[in-house]
Amino acid sequence: MSTSAPAPSEAATATQQAPPKSKRSLLIKIFVGLLLVGFVIYVIVDLATTNNTRRIITDFLDWVEDNPAAGVFAFIGVYFIATIFFIPGLILTLGAGFVFANALGLGVGILLATVSVFFGASFGSCAAFLIGRYLLRDCVSNLTKKYVIFEAIDAALKDKGLRIIILLRLSPLVPYNVFNYVCGVTSVSFRDYVIGMFGILPGTFLYVLLG
């Protein structure tokens, strides 16, 4: 009497057919990373050659000056995108001070420009932080386990993250867009990072005033 081998269960078959979750996640991370790097390279090359990005920003600021009410919300959205894709925010910050002051007067214009820059930069920075954490945090975690010095730095950022973030935000020498992604790969909590965004307010007000 012959016996047939038991058929594999439906769950086992589904597990074999489905691609591993980690592999799918890795492919998504690679795609997002390549997309981001490609756009950053384009912006850098464009600013060094054709300056299309600068012209687009200038045209946008002219539109904001003519439409200040809608321009506030549009400006926040554009600054959000610029922060993620490494488009220099200084042009937008100086431009905000100029166009809002022309459209609404010095006092109200400077106040509105400062608020618009702050919210646009904050939203964009938080998005960049989360992107950096999603794409690279696992790699950095493995690195900190191998090297004691990196582990010590990561631990310090975790324990005193808020103080460090605020101090670095106050410094005009720290590259703003790069810093957002660097913080994302460290152990700094998202809460401390968000609160630390208030450290950009003095510099934001100054650059808006200069504009």
Salt bridges, closest charged atoms under 4 A:
ASP138 OD2 - LYS29 NZ 3.13
ASP154 OD2 - ARG137 NH2 3.10
ASP192 OD1 - ARG191 NH1 2.93
